[in-house]
């Protein structure tokens, strides 16, 4: 959702805020707020992606797959060490 909708929308608002500020129509705080929204959206996306990657790694580890680059059922099986 962030990648397809929120980040593009926030980026568009940032572009509009910058254009308005450049023409003297908005104050700098409006631009900063828009920039903060974009950065916050990007951070949230990265946090979600990191959480998904950790979950995938834990699953692969539990299944004994040797490498995350090897797909399920394709990887070398390794013994799990406690």
C-alpha positions as CSV (number, residue, x, y, z in Angstrom):
1,X,0.0,0.0,0.0
2,X,2.8,2.5,0.9
3,X,4.7,1.8,-2.3
4,X,1.7,2.1,-4.7
5,X,-0.3,4.9,-3.0
6,X,1.0,6.7,0.0
7,X,4.5,7.4,-1.1
8,X,3.5,8.7,-4.6
9,X,0.8,10.8,-3.1
10,X,3.1,12.2,-0.4
11,X,5.7,12.9,-3.1
12,X,3.2,14.8,-5.2
13,X,2.2,16.9,-2.2
14,X,5.9,17.6,-1.6
15,X,6.4,18.7,-5.2
16,X,3.4,21.0,-5.0
17,X,4.6,22.4,-1.7
18,X,8.0,23.1,-3.1
19,X,6.5,24.8,-6.2
20,X,4.2,26.9,-4.0
21,X,7.1,27.8,-1.7
22,X,9.3,28.7,-4.6
23,X,6.6,31.1,-5.9
24,X,6.2,32.6,-2.5
25,X,2.6,31.2,-2.0
26,X,3.4,29.0,1.0
27,X,5.7,29.3,3.9
28,X,8.7,27.0,4.4
29,X,7.0,25.0,7.2
30,X,4.4,23.7,4.8
31,X,7.3,22.4,2.6
32,X,9.0,20.9,5.6
33,X,5.9,19.1,6.7
34,X,5.4,17.6,3.3
35,X,9.0,16.5,3.2
36,X,8.6,14.9,6.7
37,X,5.5,13.0,5.4
38,X,7.4,11.6,2.5
39,X,10.3,10.5,4.7
40,X,8.0,9.0,7.3
41,X,6.2,7.0,4.6
42,X,9.4,5.7,3.2
43,X,10.6,4.8,6.7
44,X,7.4,2.9,7.4
45,X,7.8,1.0,4.1
46,X,11.4,0.1,5.0
47,X,10.3,-1.1,8.4
48,X,7.6,-3.3,6.9
49,X,10.0,-4.7,4.4
50,X,12.6,-5.4,7.1
51,X,10.0,-7.2,9.2
52,X,9.0,-9.3,6.2
53,X,12.6,-10.2,5.5
54,X,13.2,-11.2,9.1
55,X,10.1,-13.4,9.1
56,X,11.2,-15.0,5.8
57,X,14.7,-15.6,7.2
58,X,13.2,-17.2,10.3
59,X,11.0,-19.5,8.2
60,X,13.9,-20.5,6.0
61,X,16.0,-21.2,9.0
62,X,13.2,-23.3,10.6
63,X,12.9,-25.3,7.4
64,X,16.6,-25.8,7.2
65,X,17.1,-24.0,3.9
66,X,20.8,-23.0,3.5
67,X,20.4,-19.7,1.8
68,X,17.7,-17.1,1.3
69,X,18.7,-16.9,-2.3
70,X,17.6,-20.5,-2.8
71,X,13.8,-20.9,-3.0
72,X,11.8,-23.2,-0.9
73,X,12.4,-26.7,-1.8
74,X,15.4,-25.8,-3.9
75,X,17.9,-25.0,-1.1
76,X,20.3,-27.4,0.5
77,X,18.9,-28.8,3.8
78,X,21.0,-28.1,6.8
79,X,20.7,-29.2,10.3
80,X,19.3,-26.5,12.7
81,X,21.7,-25.8,15.5
82,X,20.0,-25.0,18.8
